[in-house]
Amino acid sequence: MDFLLDDDLDIDLDSLASPNAEPETVDSPPAAPARGDPASHQSAPEGMAWFEAASAFGAVRLCVQADGAARHAAAAAVALHQAGPLLDALDDWTTLDLDWRWTAAPEAVDAGSHVVVQWPAAGTAPVVALLALPWALVRHMPPPTGTLAADVRWEAAPATVVVARLALGADELAALEPGGAVVLPDSMRPDWRGLLRALDEPLDAGAPLALAPPHAPKVVPRDHVTAVLPPDGAAVTCEVRLDGTPTLAIARLAGWQFGDLGDLGAGASLWRCDNVPRRCARGTLMPWGDGWALALDAVQSA
C-alpha cells in the first residue's frame, strides 16, 4: 500500500520492507565495516535507518539518524520523510527519479567509490542524514546550488594524483632496478595532462590536471583527459602516481573548482594496474630532456 507523507514524497511501505526479515521485528542492522579496517565493526546508533536507490551511475545510499529505532516499515517511512528536504534538493540537482528502498546496512563500503554528504551541515538538528553519492554521478553534475550548497557538508576525501600512464612489457618490468629511470613520454607534450581522483576510484575516472611541473599540478577544465591504454598482449597498464595523497575538498576532486593543488613533492611511485593495483617501484620525479622521468630508488617484486 502507498503511504502518502506529503505532496512530494510518495512512499510504498511494501517496497520499504526489508527483504530479509519480518518488518515488524527488524532491528537496526550493524554499521558497515570500512574496507581494510577490522576495528571498525560496531553497532549502529539507535534509530539508524538505511535506504538505497539504483541509478545509471551506481547505487545511491542514505542513512538517517532519528529519535527511536526504525524497527518496521512505517518507522522507516517516517525516517525517510524526515530527510525529505535533502532528497528534494537531490532530485532537483540530478533530475533522477530515485526509488528509495529500506535496506540492511551494507556489509562493506568500497573505499573511494562514493562521496559522503552530511545534512544538515552543522549536525545539530534532531535528524541527521548521510548521503553517499557515486563518484560517477558527482562528476557528471555541475556544482550544486541551493540546499546542497548551503545546508550540506561535503566531506573531504583522500586523493590520488596520476602523472603518467604507461604500457610496459614483462621484460621492461623485470628490468626495473634502483638507479634506473622510467621515462614519461607524455611529459614531452605541451598539453601534458594527468588525473586527480579519489583514492581507489576506477582508472578511467578523475578530473584533468595540468602538469607543469608535475609535483605542483593544477585542476583544469575537462578539455582533455588521459586516455585509458588499450589492452596490448603482454603489456601491463601502469601508472606513475605522486606519493603525496592530499585530502581535498570535493569541489577540487569533482573538477568543479580549478586551480593549484600546491606543491605535493617530487616523490612518486610506479604502480601496476592489472588486477589489484600494487606498487612496483619508488623514486623521484626529475627533468629528462624536454620532459620528465621517474628516477628509481627502490624496486619491489613486479
Disulfide bonds with the S-S distance in Angstrom:
none
